[in-house]
Amino acid sequence: APAVAPSVTSSEPTTPATEPAPRVAPKRAESTRSVPEVAATTPELQKALKPLLSYGTNLDKAADGFQSGLQFAAVAHAAKNTAVPFVVLKHRVLTEKKSLAVAIQESKPELNAKREATKAWDEARQELSEL
């Protein structure tokens, strides 16, 4: 037993504490930089998001109020993924100034809201990078 304890202690401080953090941070920074700035009213974005919204949705009204196309796309993807109505998420994010994760949590407490919000933001970034 004494031989195991020193080897575990000596390897713990050097490797895991220093390596993971630098690997994760650059990936996130690069992914946000690579997304082009697109207005929510851009016709190409609206066309891409149309299948995510309810049939007959007025895309100009749906896009109204969003600070960016990325925010619009994230809310649209979150609505589709979680089955929370788009208008409910839009209201909570834009009018009530809540984060997407909080808006999802309030609508569907049984879901992992942070995971769903992250997934929606990732899908939105992907959507915009394909435009």
Secondary structure, DSSP 8 states (H G I E B T S, - for coil): -TTHHHHHHHHTTTHHHHSHHHHHHHHHHHHHHTS----TT-HHHHHHHGGGS-TT--HHHHHTT-S-HHHHHHHHHHHHHHT--HHHHHIIIIIS---HHHHHHHH-TTS-HHHHHHHHHHHHHHHHHT-
